[in-house]
């Protein structure tokens, strides 16, 4: 396998775009080559097979969706109260809207995992680690709420994100900001 990290990242970014636009059925090594604008066969030089590509897409989307540390540090200068929870959830929606392809790719990976036990194990492990990390971060930051609060916020925001990505008109009349404010107010004592 080739080891050019910049090329590997470019291929993974192209694969995310293909997955977001075409779905799992459209994700082929040739489609990634075409999206990346590289010669046919290039993706094959970097990923042994489709399963390896899917696993690495999962890791790359996580990298792309991780908040910028400097922006997060600036946000966290605020008092750890309900308003900060609202701000953090609004920023989550902004990041999703700023990188819709990564979120769509993750939805496609979730669907694909229902048919691929190995991918399901990988996703379960990755999402478990992410959720546990988010819970620990929330508690360590002194934000209001406990473990259950973070779990409920996670589940509710997952629904908001999925609806905003797939049927944006559904939540539009209610206003995402209003939904987030109500969610925090009712979830966080």
C-alpha positions, 0 to 999 in steps of 0.5 A: 500500500502506498504511504503518501499521507496527503494523497491518502487524505485527498482520496478519503475526502473524495470517498466521503463526497462520493458516499454523500452524493451517491450512497453506499452503492455508488462508492467504488474505488473507480468512483473515488478515483474519478472524484479525486481526479486521479488516474484509474487504479490510484485508490486501489494502491492506497486501500486493499479493498472496499472494507478498508476504505469504509473503515478509513472513511469513518476515521476521516469523517471523525477528524473532519467533524472534530471541533477546532481546538482554538475555537473550542477553547474560546467558546469554553471561556464562558461560564459553564451554564445552560447558555454555554450548552446552547452555544455548544449545540448551536456550534454542532449544528453549524459544523454539520451544516459546514460539512454536510458531506461528512455527516451524510457519509456517516449516515451512509456508513450507519446504513451500510453497517446494518449489512456488514457485521465487521463495519457495525463492530467498528462503528459501535466501538467508535461511537461508544468511544466518542459518546464516552469521551463527550460525557467525560468532557461535559462533566470535566468542563463543569457543564450543568447536567449529568451522564444521562443529560449528555446521553439525552442531548446526544440522542436529541441532537442526532435526531435534529441533525438527521432531520436537518440533513434529510428533510430540512423543511420539517424543522424549519418552521420550529426554528433550530435555535428554538429547538436547541434552547427548549431542549437544553432548558428541559434537559438541564436542571 
